């Protein structure tokens, strides 16, 4: 989908390259956050003991046709990570269950 991507100057925004050079409209992203205990490989990379508590995030970015164009897995040390969220106006959906923010 992005043939020749690595030939571009990657010091800037990857999203700018995807949008401007490949004419892809980035429409939405989905993020899933989970609490995990680290396996040996990831614990070693983060230089903490195996089975340490951590935060795992999976990000998937979709184009305007709902085709995934990026997936990112991130691990954050549980003893060093702080999650702060600020939301704007809320609008409840008709069934009253799901809430979205603008």
C-alpha positions in Angstrom: 0.0 0.0 0.0 2.9 2.4 0.8 5.6 1.2 -1.6 8.7 3.3 -1.3 7.7 4.7 2.1 11.1 4.1 3.6 12.7 6.3 0.9 11.0 9.4 2.3 12.5 11.6 5.0 11.0 10.0 8.1 12.1 12.7 10.6 8.7 14.5 10.2 5.2 13.2 10.5 4.4 9.8 9.2 0.8 10.8 8.8 1.7 13.8 6.6 3.6 11.4 4.3 0.7 9.0 4.2 -1.8 11.7 3.5 0.2 13.9 1.1 2.4 11.5 -0.8 0.0 8.5 -0.9 -3.3 10.4 -1.0 -4.8 8.4 1.9 -7.4 10.1 4.0 -6.8 9.1 7.7 -10.3 8.9 9.1 -10.2 7.4 12.6 -8.2 5.5 15.1 -9.1 2.9 17.7 -7.1 2.5 20.9 -7.3 -0.4 23.3 -5.6 -0.2 26.6 -5.0 -3.2 28.9 -3.3 -4.0 32.1 -0.7 -6.8 31.6 2.1 -8.6 33.3 5.2 -8.5 31.2 6.8 -11.6 29.6 10.6 -12.1 29.6 11.2 -10.3 26.3 9.3 -7.1 27.0 10.4 -7.0 30.6 14.0 -7.2 29.4 13.6 -4.4 26.9 12.1 -2.2 29.7 14.7 -3.4 32.2 12.3 -4.5 34.8 11.5 -8.0 36.3 9.5 -10.5 34.5 5.7 -10.4 35.4 5.9 -6.7 36.4 2.7 -4.8 35.9 2.5 -2.7 32.8 0.1 -1.0 30.5 -0.3 -2.3 26.9 -1.9 -0.2 24.2 -2.9 -1.2 20.7 -3.6 1.6 18.2 -5.2 0.9 14.8 -5.5 3.8 12.3 -8.1 3.5 9.5 -8.5 5.3 6.2 -11.8 6.7 5.0 -12.8 3.3 3.6 -12.2 1.6 7.0 -9.1 -0.1 5.8 -6.4 -0.3 8.6 -3.3 1.5 7.5 -1.3 1.5 10.7 -1.1 -0.7 13.8 1.0 0.2 16.8 1.7 -1.9 19.9 3.1 0.0 23.0 4.1 -1.2 26.4 4.4 1.2 29.4 6.0 0.5 32.7 3.3 0.3 35.4 5.6 2.1 37.9 6.3 5.0 35.6 3.1 5.6 33.6 0.4 8.2 34.3 -2.8 8.3 32.3 -4.5 11.7 32.2 -7.6 12.2 30.0 -9.5 15.4 29.4 -12.8 15.2 27.5 -15.1 17.9 26.0 -18.8 17.9 25.7 -20.6 14.6 26.1 -23.5 13.3 24.0 -25.3 10.2 25.1 -26.5 7.9 22.3 -30.2 7.2 22.1 -30.1 3.9 24.1 -28.4 5.9 26.9 -25.5 3.4 27.2 -22.6 4.6 25.1 -21.1 8.0 25.6 -18.9 9.8 23.1 -16.9 13.0 23.4 -16.4 15.7 20.8 
